[in-house]
Amino acid sequence: MKKVKLGEVATFINGYAFKPQDWSSEGKEIIRIQNLTKTSTEINYYSGMIDKKYIVEAGDILISWSGTLGVFQWRGRSAVLNQHIFKVVFDKIDIDKSYFKYVVEKGLQDAVKHTHGSTMKHLTKKYFDNIIVPYTNLGEQQRIASELDLLSKLILRRQEQLEELNLLVKSRFNEMFGDPLNNNKKFAVKTGQQCFKFSSGKFLDKHDRVFEGYPAYGGNGIAWKSRKYLIDNPTIIIGRVGAYCGNVRTTHGKVWISDNAIYIKEFKNSDFNLVFLLELMKVIDFSKFADFSGQPKITQKPLENQKYILPPLALQNEFADFVALVDKSQFACEIAIKVWRNSLKFSII
């Protein structure tokens, strides 16, 4: 199959650098990256005059190239495009939009390892234009795109099943333990200070960040691999800073925890099953404790002051057994998604 550079396929128009003073309560929606990725429901509008090249219509293909790399098809009303997003103008060669989306997504995945910036993914325009993608005649493009559309639908269905399984766990928790915030089932209660010793993680020097090593957790999951570990026991990690501060996850075995996270260093009693405690903390939702005066962050104090229900350990263990069964179903879904995603990736090559 022939290979071409993206710069030879289409023209890519970067969005307009809107300022907060440009925002309005009416007019055309300003398309921002967080609106495309659905990480924010907040919508800003623009009611002024603007060059038509920044106007996006339903069906247009958009590519985010800073912070988040992704390809999207706009399905909303006529809108205006914010900076750090390309609008694709197909004015150079014949290419099917659906096929284009798939080959560019693959190209962006390959490009991630070449991105600039230690905390953000960012592509320069020069690098983007030189990304190599496969190209064939229009009929073959449409055939490939049709097959990939089918795989995408299968993946979407499995993702929906994963969400249904997550909701099943939440429903089971509510059935067994009620609302832990008002403790309507009248369980014993203790404060975080009575139950745990919280600690912030430690900064991981760049020289200790390696390709193969111990998982190193940041504010939102595994951020690197480390040549050394900080703890060697099961615990819960809480994101301390960033957009996802307050998120919680369990960890097992030898791991490093960076200073972007808080973790339970010590359990002062054995009243908690870790699986139950994780779901309890998700329901409490630590993100509500975030300070947004600068970079979003939380401190240990509200975690210590928070009250935690203490159901009988046997009841917690029963819930954990149920979660283990759900986990098996989720694992099967994730394996299917992984296989189909690999098929997506290699169907184009």
ChimeraX attribute file (.defattr): number of C-alpha atoms within 10 A of each C-alpha:
attribute: neighborCount
match mode: 1-to-1
recipient: residues
	/A:1	10
	/A:2	8
	/A:3	11
	/A:4	15
	/A:5	15
	/A:6	21
	/A:7	17
	/A:8	13
	/A:9	20
	/A:10	18
	/A:11	16
	/A:12	19
	/A:13	18
	/A:14	21
	/A:15	23
	/A:16	19
	/A:17	11
	/A:18	14
	/A:19	8
	/A:20	8
	/A:21	7
	/A:22	12
	/A:23	17
	/A:24	16
	/A:25	11
	/A:26	10
	/A:27	15
	/A:28	19
	/A:29	23
	/A:30	25
	/A:31	23
	/A:32	21
	/A:33	24
	/A:34	15
	/A:35	14
	/A:36	19
	/A:37	14
	/A:38	10
	/A:39	10
	/A:40	11
	/A:41	9
	/A:42	9
	/A:43	14
	/A:44	18
	/A:45	17
	/A:46	19
	/A:47	15
	/A:48	10
	/A:49	6
	/A:50	11
	/A:51	8
	/A:52	8
	/A:53	14
	/A:54	18
	/A:55	20
	/A:56	25
	/A:57	15
	/A:58	12
	/A:59	13
	/A:60	17
	/A:61	21
	/A:62	26
	/A:63	25
	/A:64	24
	/A:65	23
	/A:66	19
	/A:67	16
	/A:68	17
	/A:69	22
	/A:70	20
	/A:71	23
	/A:72	16
	/A:73	17
	/A:74	18
	/A:75	12
	/A:76	13
	/A:77	12
	/A:78	14
	/A:79	19
	/A:80	25
	/A:81	25
	/A:82	20
	/A:83	19
	/A:84	21
	/A:85	25
	/A:86	22
	/A:87	24
	/A:88	18
	/A:89	15
	/A:90	16
	/A:91	11
	/A:92	11
	/A:93	11
	/A:94	14
	/A:95	19
	/A:96	16
	/A:97	17
	/A:98	17
	/A:99	21
	/A:100	20
	/A:101	19
	/A:102	21
	/A:103	23
	/A:104	20
	/A:105	18
	/A:106	19
	/A:107	18
	/A:108	21
	/A:109	14
	/A:110	13
	/A:111	17
	/A:112	13
	/A:113	9
	/A:114	13
	/A:115	19
	/A:116	13
	/A:117	11
	/A:118	7
	/A:119	8
	/A:120	12
	/A:121	17
	/A:122	21
	/A:123	23
	/A:124	11
	/A:125	13
	/A:126	9
	/A:127	13
	/A:128	19
	/A:129	17
	/A:130	13
	/A:131	17
	/A:132	17
	/A:133	21
	/A:134	17
	/A:135	21
	/A:136	14
	/A:137	12
	/A:138	14
	/A:139	11
	/A:140	13
	/A:141	20
	/A:142	17
	/A:143	12
	/A:144	17
	/A:145	23
	/A:146	14
	/A:147	12
	/A:148	22
	/A:149	16
	/A:150	12
	/A:151	17
	/A:152	16
	/A:153	11
	/A:154	16
	/A:155	20
	/A:156	13
	/A:157	14
	/A:158	19
	/A:159	17
	/A:160	13
	/A:161	15
	/A:162	20
	/A:163	13
	/A:164	13
	/A:165	17
	/A:166	15
	/A:167	12
	/A:168	15
	/A:169	19
	/A:170	16
	/A:171	12
	/A:172	14
	/A:173	22
	/A:174	14
	/A:175	10
	/A:176	14
	/A:177	20
	/A:178	16
	/A:179	16
	/A:180	21
	/A:181	13
	/A:182	9
	/A:183	16
	/A:184	10
	/A:185	13
	/A:186	13
	/A:187	15
	/A:188	11
	/A:189	14
	/A:190	15
	/A:191	15
	/A:192	20
	/A:193	17
	/A:194	15
	/A:195	19
	/A:196	17
	/A:197	15
	/A:198	22
	/A:199	16
	/A:200	20
	/A:201	21
	/A:202	15
	/A:203	13
	/A:204	22
	/A:205	9
	/A:206	9
	/A:207	8
	/A:208	13
	/A:209	18
	/A:210	15
	/A:211	10
	/A:212	10
	/A:213	17
	/A:214	20
	/A:215	23
	/A:216	23
	/A:217	25
	/A:218	26
	/A:219	25
	/A:220	21
	/A:221	20
	/A:222	15
	/A:223	15
	/A:224	20
	/A:225	20
	/A:226	24
	/A:227	17
	/A:228	17
	/A:229	17
	/A:230	16
	/A:231	16
	/A:232	12
	/A:233	13
	/A:234	15
	/A:235	18
	/A:236	20
	/A:237	28
	/A:238	30
	/A:239	28
	/A:240	30
	/A:241	23
	/A:242	19
	/A:243	17
	/A:244	17
	/A:245	25
	/A:246	29
	/A:247	20
	/A:248	24
	/A:249	18
	/A:250	15
	/A:251	18
	/A:252	11
	/A:253	13
	/A:254	16
	/A:255	23
	/A:256	26
	/A:257	26
	/A:258	24
	/A:259	19
	/A:260	20
	/A:261	29
	/A:262	28
	/A:263	25
	/A:264	16
	/A:265	18
	/A:266	13
	/A:267	15
	/A:268	12
	/A:269	9
	/A:270	9
	/A:271	14
	/A:272	18
	/A:273	17
	/A:274	18
	/A:275	18
	/A:276	20
	/A:277	19
	/A:278	18
	/A:279	19
	/A:280	20
	/A:281	19
	/A:282	16
	/A:283	15
	/A:284	16
	/A:285	13
	/A:286	20
	/A:287	20
	/A:288	11
	/A:289	17
	/A:290	20
	/A:291	14
	/A:292	11
	/A:293	7
	/A:294	7
	/A:295	12
	/A:296	17
	/A:297	22
	/A:298	24
	/A:299	18
	/A:300	18
	/A:301	12
	/A:302	16
	/A:303	21
	/A:304	18
	/A:305	13
	/A:306	14
	/A:307	19
	/A:308	23
	/A:309	21
	/A:310	19
	/A:311	18
	/A:312	13
	/A:313	14
	/A:314	10
	/A:315	15
	/A:316	22
	/A:317	16
	/A:318	14
	/A:319	20
	/A:320	20
	/A:321	13
	/A:322	15
	/A:323	22
	/A:324	13
	/A:325	10
	/A:326	16
	/A:327	16
	/A:328	11
	/A:329	14
	/A:330	20
	/A:331	12
	/A:332	13
	/A:333	18
	/A:334	16
	/A:335	12
	/A:336	16
	/A:337	20
	/A:338	13
	/A:339	12
	/A:340	17
	/A:341	17
	/A:342	11
	/A:343	13
	/A:344	22
	/A:345	17
	/A:346	10
	/A:347	14
	/A:348	18
	/A:349	10
